[in-house]
């Protein structure tokens, strides 16, 4: 009997006296300011135009020995610009 009481005391000691409060679950919509939304739309359109331009510059090179491969015909400067653009966050204001 005494052993059962010790186990009950042990479990009571393990239970938190003040458990953390539950955060309310957000069920609404995220509101983005119109200016930021329009900026993101412009950025997406610009990226889409750049991607189409890149795809237009890709050529398939058929190799007589081995596999064919793709060749991208752009300047090194443009390649660097694309690398910088790819690493920039979408919502940055710098252009």
Secondary structure, 3 states (H helix, E strand, C coil): CHHHHHHHHHHHHHCCCCCCCCCCCCCCCCCCCHHHHHHHHHHHHHHHHHHHHHHHCEEEECCCCCCCEEEECCCHHHHHHHHHHHHCCCCCCCC
